[in-house]
Amino acid sequence: MSKRKVVVLVYVLAMFMAAMDATITNVALPAMGAAFQIPLSATSAINVGYLVGVAMLLPIAGWLGDRFGTKRVFLISLSIFTVSSFLCGMANSLVTLNIARIIQGAAGGLLTPVGMAILFRTFTPEERPRLSRMIVFPVAVAPALGPIIGGFLVDQLSWRWIFYINIPFGILAVIVGMLFLEEYRKETRERFDGKGFLLSVFGFSMFMYALTQGPSQGWTSPEIWITGVLGLSFMIALIFVEWRAKDPLLDLKLLNEPLFRIMSIISACSAAALFGMLYTFPLMYQSALHVSALNTGLTVFPEAIGLMISSQLLPTSLKKLGVKRLMILSLTGSVVVFALIAFLSASVNPWIVRVLMFSVGIFLGHSVGALRATAFNHISHGSMARATTLFQVQYRLGSVLGVAILASVIGLADLIGGSQTNPITYQWALFGSAIFLILSLIFAIQLKNTEKISEAPSQKARAS
């Protein structure tokens, strides 16, 4: 088996687990609440714990990969993720489940950036559009399959199997990775940025907690606004500390590179739009349009099919249109489709909804594929781990921010005397998703016409 095929296989298996885990737990929360005899509102801590775990270790992923080797860190993280999945399934109380979820989140926080670093060191910028054809499976299909597989497992077996399902994938990826992956370790040993680490741990975890719990507990709750203000303060302090640090945990100077900076912002805004829509639409479809959970999942699934098709078309589209024109056209199409989704009513034909979801995959899939294929064009191999970490931090914050804002819009229905069974409530939230895409479009317009996929990465460290 060739080195490149091994890298893709291990990455796909690992990302499939992590990506599906983000959506598979949602359909199992009622069953978990019943098993532990707790109210449904208390089960949100299960997902919050995972996000907090991600926030704790995600910022140090780049440093760990450079210091101890990307192969070693990736495989250890993958092993911990697999073991913690088993512990989640074996949990006999909410406390033990939350502890296992935090450990699982911490391992998941390392997997994506370290895996991306391995992937982008293996494939040149010229090869990355074609690479998207292979790695689209975990990105597109896993999150869409999550609710469908989760619903089946909960109904036919037990909620515990939504965690056990990770074990065979994890074991296979670890074995293949141990046998075939090659190690990469940065030659220069940089000091650990302890101050940056503490600020990032408290800042990201507290800010994410406030964002995810604010819509349900209320933004005026002392617990929420105090946690949010403290988390935001730590994050602002982190920016000043990291900008001046000699060996920063988050290398913010990489944002001096124009292409990487613009693509990172577009990625964060697009994540806010997509995850916000995928959170809001199922709620509207079930609560306001009175469609079953299974049919809702099947209706959303064409979005994944569109993403897969767009990944096959991406190399040709990039070659014919160029980076800037493709980004502008795909984001414009995404804005139009998101706006049309916001206008859906109870009388709409389900196939119209499926066509719109398929269109989301086609348009947004092109923009996401293009930015991932080009964002790291001018990043050197030595800075790749730091760049992928910074990219993932912004992506995670964007996705959480999008869901939090749109959930708050839905929550406003109670404050203004409305009803959460009224489609208008969700339509306003879906318009919010379109606004995030408009922001992405504004930044895409700033791209240079001269940006090409064929440019080779600079071998000189950028702003390191």
C-alpha positions in Angstrom: 0.0 0.0 0.0 1.4 3.4 -1.0 2.2 6.1 1.5 -0.3 8.5 0.0 -3.2 6.0 0.1 -2.4 5.1 3.7 -2.4 8.8 4.7 -5.8 9.3 3.1 -7.3 6.1 4.5 -6.2 6.9 8.1 -7.4 10.5 7.8 -10.7 9.5 6.4 -11.4 6.9 9.1 -10.4 9.3 11.9 -12.4 12.2 10.5 -15.4 10.0 9.9 -15.5 9.2 13.6 -15.0 12.8 14.7 -17.4 14.2 12.1 -20.2 11.8 12.8 -19.8 12.2 16.5 -20.8 15.8 16.1 -24.3 14.9 15.0 -25.0 11.3 16.1 -25.5 12.2 19.8 -28.3 14.7 19.2 -30.9 12.1 18.4 -29.8 10.0 21.4 -30.2 12.8 24.1 -33.8 11.9 25.0 -32.8 8.3 25.5 -29.8 9.3 27.6 -32.0 11.6 29.7 -34.5 8.7 30.3 -31.7 6.3 31.2 -30.2 8.6 33.8 -33.5 10.0 34.9 -32.7 13.6 34.2 -34.6 16.3 32.4 -33.9 16.8 28.7 -32.4 20.2 29.3 -29.7 18.7 31.5 -28.5 16.4 28.7 -27.1 19.4 26.8 -24.1 19.1 29.2 -23.1 15.9 27.2 -22.4 18.0 24.1 -21.0 20.9 26.0 -18.5 18.7 27.7 -17.2 17.5 24.3 -16.9 21.1 23.1 -15.0 22.1 26.2 -12.6 19.2 25.8 -12.0 20.3 22.2 -11.3 23.8 23.3 -8.8 22.7 25.9 -6.3 20.9 23.6 -7.1 22.2 20.1 -4.8 25.3 20.4 -1.8 23.2 21.4 -2.2 20.6 18.6 0.4 22.3 16.4 3.0 22.5 19.1 2.5 18.9 20.1 2.8 17.7 16.5 6.0 19.7 16.0 7.5 18.7 19.3 6.7 15.0 19.6 5.9 14.1 15.9 2.7 14.3 14.0 2.4 10.6 13.6 2.8 9.9 17.3 0.4 12.6 18.4 -2.1 11.7 15.8 -2.1 8.0 16.7 -2.2 8.6 20.5 -5.1 11.0 20.0 -6.9 8.5 17.9 -6.3 5.8 20.5 -7.6 8.0 23.3 -10.7 8.9 21.2 -11.4 5.2 20.6 -11.0 4.2 24.3 -13.0 7.2 25.5 -15.8 6.2 23.1 -15.9 2.8 24.8 -16.0 4.5 28.2 -18.9 6.7 27.0 -20.8 3.6 26.1 -20.1 2.0 29.5 -21.0 5.1 31.6 -23.4 4.4 34.4 -24.1 8.0 35.3 -24.3 11.4 33.8 -21.1 12.4 35.6 -19.0 9.6 34.3 -20.4 10.1 30.8 -19.5 13.8 30.9 -16.0 13.0 32.0 -15.6 10.5 29.2 -17.0 13.1 26.7 -14.5 15.7 27.9 -11.6 13.2 27.3 -13.1 12.3 23.9 -13.4 16.0 23.0 -9.8 16.6 24.0 -8.6 13.8 21.7 -10.9 15.0 18.9 -9.5 18.5 19.2 -6.1 17.1 18.3 -7.2 14.8 15.5 -8.3 17.3 12.9 -5.4 19.8 12.8 -2.7 17.2 13.2 -4.4 15.0 10.6 -4.6 18.0 8.2 -1.0 18.8 8.7 0.0 15.2 7.8 -2.3 15.4 4.8 -1.1 18.7 3.4 2.5 17.8 3.9 2.0 14.7 1.8 0.1 16.3 -1.1 1.3 19.4 -3.1 -1.0 22.4 -3.8 -1.5 21.1 -7.3 -2.8 17.8 -6.0 -5.1 19.1 -3.3 -8.2 19.7 -5.5 -8.1 16.1 -6.6 -7.5 15.1 -3.0 -10.9 16.6 -2.1 -12.5 13.8 -4.0 -11.2 11.3 -1.5 -11.6 13.2 1.8 -15.1 14.5 1.1 -16.6 11.3 2.6 -16.0 12.2 6.3 -16.7 15.9 5.8 -19.9 15.5 3.8 -21.4 12.1 4.5 -20.6 11.4 8.2 -22.4 14.4 9.7 -25.5 13.7 7.4 -25.4 10.0 8.3 -25.1 10.8 12.0 -28.8 11.4 12.8 -29.9 8.5 10.6 -27.5 5.9 12.1 -28.0 7.3 15.6 -31.8 7.0 15.3 -31.5 3.4 14.1 -29.1 2.4 16.8 -31.2 4.1 19.5 -34.4 2.4 18.3 -33.0 -1.0 17.6 -30.2 -1.4 20.1 -29.3 1.2 22.7 -28.0 4.8 22.9 -24.7 3.2 24.0 -24.1 2.0 20.5 -23.7 5.5 19.1 -20.3 5.4 21.0 -19.4 1.8 20.4 -19.7 2.3 16.6 -16.4 4.3 16.8 -14.4 1.4 18.1 -13.9 -0.7 15.0 -13.1 2.4 12.9 -10.6 3.6 15.5 -8.8 0.3 15.9 -8.4 -0.1 12.1 -7.1 3.4 11.7 -4.6 3.0 14.5 -3.2 -0.3 13.2 -2.9 0.9 9.6 -1.3 4.2 10.8 1.2 2.4 13.0 2.3 0.2 10.1 2.5 2.7 7.3 2.5 6.4 8.4 5.8 8.2 8.4 6.9 10.5 11.2 7.5 14.2 10.9 9.1 16.2 13.7 10.3 19.8 13.6 14.0 20.0 14.0 14.0 23.2 16.0 12.7 22.7 19.5 10.5 25.6 20.5 9.6 26.5 24.1 6.2 25.6 25.3 4.0 28.7 25.5 2.6 28.1 29.0 1.0 31.6 29.3 -0.7 31.2 25.9 -1.9 27.7 26.9 -3.6 28.8 30.1 -5.2 31.7 28.4 -6.5 29.5 25.6 -7.8 26.8 27.9 -9.8 29.2 30.1 -10.7 31.5 27.2 -11.9 29.0 24.6 -13.6 26.7 27.1 -15.5 29.4 29.0 -16.5 31.3 25.8 -17.7 28.1 24.1 -19.7 27.2 27.3 -21.4 30.6 27.3 -22.2 30.4 23.6 -23.7 26.9 23.7 -25.6 27.3 27.0 -26.7 30.9 26.5 -29.6 30.2 24.2 -31.1 27.7 26.7 -30.3 29.3 30.0 -30.8 32.9 28.8 -28.1 35.5 28.1 -29.0 37.5 31.2 -28.2 34.6 33.4 -25.2 35.5 35.7 -23.6 32.2 35.0 -23.7 32.8 31.3 -22.7 36.4 31.0 -19.9 36.2 33.6 -18.5 33.1 32.0 -18.8 34.7 28.5 -17.2 38.0 29.6 -14.3 36.2 31.3 -13.8 33.8 28.4 -13.8 36.7 25.9 -11.4 38.7 28.1 -9.0 35.7 28.2 -9.2 35.4 24.4 -8.4 39.1 23.9 -5.5 38.8 26.3 -4.4 35.7 24.3 -4.2 37.7 21.1 -1.9 40.3 22.6 0.3 37.6 24.3 0.6 35.4 21.2 1.3 38.3 18.9 4.4 39.3 21.0 5.5 35.8 21.9 8.7 34.4 20.5 7.4 30.9 20.2 3.6 31.4 20.2 1.1 28.6 20.8 -1.2 30.1 18.1 1.0 31.7 15.5 -1.2 34.7 14.7 1.5 36.2 12.4 0.5 33.5 9.9 -2.5 35.7 9.2 -0.1 38.2 7.6 -0.2 36.0 4.6 -3.2 37.4 2.6 -4.6 34.2 1.1 -4.5 32.3 4.3 -6.1 35.2 6.2 -9.0 35.6 3.8 -9.7 31.9 3.4 -9.7 31.5 7.2 -12.3 34.2 7.6 -14.4 32.7 4.8 -14.1 29.3 6.4 -15.3 30.6 9.8 -18.3 32.5 8.3 -19.2 29.5 6.1 -19.1 27.2 9.1 -21.4 29.5 11.1 -23.8 29.5 8.1 -23.8 25.8 7.5 -23.9 24.5 11.1 -26.4 27.2 11.9 -28.7 26.1 9.1 -28.2 22.4 9.9 -29.2 23.2 13.5 -32.2 25.4 12.6 -33.8 23.6 9.7 -34.4 20.2 11.4 -36.1 22.1 14.3 -38.3 24.0 11.9 -39.1 20.9 9.8 -40.2 19.0 12.9 -41.6 21.6 15.3 -43.2 24.0 12.8 -43.9 21.9 9.7 -44.6 18.7 11.8 -42.4 16.2 9.9 -41.0 13.1 11.6 -37.4 13.0 12.8 -36.5 10.2 10.4 -38.0 12.0 7.4 -36.2 15.1 8.4 -32.9 13.3 8.4 -33.6 11.8 5.0 -34.6 15.2 3.7 -31.4 16.8 4.8 -29.2 14.0 3.4 -29.2 15.2 -0.2 -26.9 18.0 1.0 -24.3 15.4 1.6 -24.8 14.0 -1.9 -24.4 17.5 -3.4 -21.1 17.9 -1.4 -19.8 14.6 -2.8 -20.7 15.5 -6.4 -19.1 19.0 -6.0 -15.9 17.4 -4.8 -15.7 15.4 -8.1 -16.4 18.6 -10.1 -14.0 20.8 -8.1 -10.7 20.2 -10.0 -12.4 21.0 -13.3 -14.3 24.0 -11.9 -11.1 25.5 -10.4 -9.2 25.0 -13.7 -11.9 26.7 -15.7 -13.0 29.5 -13.4 -10.0 30.2 -11.2 -10.1 30.5 -7.4 -11.7 34.0 -7.1 -14.4 33.5 -9.7 -15.3 30.1 -8.4 -15.6 31.3 -4.8 -17.8 34.3 -5.8 -20.1 32.2 -7.9 -20.5 29.4 -5.4 -21.0 31.7 -2.4 -23.6 33.8 -4.4 -25.4 30.6 -5.2 -25.3 29.5 -1.6 -26.8 32.8 -0.4 -29.7 32.4 -2.9 -30.4 28.8 -1.8 -30.2 29.6 1.9 -32.7 32.5 1.3 -35.1 30.2 -0.5 -34.9 27.7 2.3 -35.9 30.4 4.7 -39.2 30.9 2.8 -40.3 27.3 3.1 -43.8 26.7 4.3 -45.8 23.8 5.6 -47.4 23.2 2.1 -44.1 22.9 0.3 -43.4 19.7 -1.7 -40.7 17.6 0.1 -38.9 17.1 -3.1 -38.4 20.9 -3.5 -36.8 20.9 -0.1 -34.5 18.0 -1.1 -33.5 19.8 -4.3 -32.6 22.9 -2.2 -30.6 20.8 0.2 -28.8 19.2 -2.8 -28.1 22.7 -4.1 -26.6 23.7 -0.8 -24.1 20.8 -1.2 -23.3 21.7 -4.7 -22.7 25.4 -4.1 -21.2 25.4 -0.6 -19.3 22.3 -1.4 -17.5 24.1 -4.2 -16.5 27.1 -2.0 -15.5 24.9 1.0 -13.5 22.6 -1.3 -11.8 25.5 -3.0 -10.8 27.3 0.2 -9.4 24.1 1.7 -7.5 23.3 -1.5 -5.9 26.8 -1.6 -5.8 28.2 1.9 -2.4 26.7 2.7 -0.7 27.3 -0.7 1.8 29.8 0.7 2.4 28.1 4.0 5.7 26.3 4.4 6.0 22.7 5.5 7.6 23.8 8.8 4.6 26.1 9.6 1.9 23.6 8.4 1.0 22.2 11.9 0.6 25.7 13.3 -1.4 26.9 10.3 -3.8 24.0 10.4 -4.3 24.5 14.2 -5.1 28.2 13.8 -7.4 27.3 10.9 -9.3 24.8 13.0 -9.6 27.2 16.0 -11.3 29.8 13.8 -13.5 27.1 12.1 -14.7 25.7 15.5 -15.4 29.2 16.9 -17.3 30.0 13.7 -19.5 26.9 13.9 -20.3 27.4 17.6 -21.0 31.1 17.1 -23.4 30.4 14.2 -25.4 27.9 16.2 -25.5 30.1 19.3 -26.7 33.2 17.4 -29.4 31.3 15.5 -30.5 29.5 18.6 -30.9 32.8 20.3 -33.0 34.1 17.4 -35.3 31.2 17.9 -35.4 31.8 21.6 -36.6 35.3 21.1 -40.0 33.9 20.1 -40.8 33.3 23.8 -39.6 36.8 24.8 -41.8 38.6 22.3 -44.8 36.4 22.9 -44.4 34.3 19.8 -44.5 30.5 19.4 -41.7 28.1 18.6 -44.2 26.2 16.4 -44.5 29.2 14.1 -42.3 28.9 10.9 -41.6 32.6 10.9 -39.4 32.2 14.0 -37.2 29.8 12.2 -37.3 31.7 8.9 -35.6 34.7 10.6 -32.9 32.4 12.0 -32.3 30.9 8.6 -31.9 34.4 7.1 -29.2 34.8 9.7 -27.3 31.9 8.0 -27.6 33.7 4.7 -26.1 36.8 6.3 -23.0 34.8 7.4 -22.6 33.7 3.8 -22.9 37.3 2.6 -20.0 38.1 4.9 -18.0 35.2 3.3 -18.9 36.6 -0.2 -17.6 40.1 0.8 -14.2 38.6 1.7 -14.1 36.4 -1.4 -14.4 39.5 -3.5 -11.1 40.7 -2.0 -9.2 37.7 -3.3 -6.6 38.4 -6.0 -7.3 37.3 -9.5 -3.8 36.0 -9.8 -4.3 33.3 -7.1 -3.9 29.9 -8.8 -4.0 26.4 -7.5 -0.8 25.6 -9.2 1.4 27.9 -7.0 3.9 26.0 -5.0 4.2 26.6 -1.3 7.0 28.8 -0.1 9.8 26.8 1.5 10.6 29.8 3.7 8.6 30.0 6.9 6.0 32.7 6.7 6.1 35.0 9.7 7.4 32.3 12.0 
